[in-house]
Amino acid sequence: MTKFFQAFLTGIFFTFIFDYFIFLGIKLNYIDFYKIDLYYNILFADHQNIYIYALTSALIGFVYTYINNIKISIIVIGFLSVASLSTLIPIVGNNLGEILLMKKNVTYKDSKYTYRGDAYYEGRKKITFYDYELKKTILLNKKDLIK
């Protein structure tokens, strides 16, 4: 039971560090690039997938604790470290942010206007939106939009 508990905590610890750097890269290279007013904590909390986090924690904890081959442990943890740190490279962080957060060529309507463009970020209350006709970034209130 103690070894299982150690694997569980080790997996959670390493996965948290990897997630921190992934979301830091998205924040620095996507959110700040498009000048979206958003704190890191909100980005991390709103886009954390608990199922992927649990699966990755279990995998890392298992590899680190139960596999007695140190080379395999170093390869797995080293690969995940390099992958998570690679989001600090501007093009990688920006592309990952686009994949995860951007919705291209969408249409939103409110009581007066129709907006066509790219949704850079859909937050809790507002959508940061690039309008093709206006050729600029605007903020849309989610409560004002017609579904």
Buried (B, 14 or more C-beta within 10 A) or exposed (E): EEEEEBBBEBBBBBBEEBBEBBBBBBBBBBBBBBEBEBEBEEBBEEEEEEEEBEEBBBBBBBBBBEEEEEEEBEEBBEEBBEEBBBBBEEEBBBBBBBEEBBBEEBEBEEEEEEBBBBBBBBBEEBBBBBBEEEEEBEEBEEEEEEE
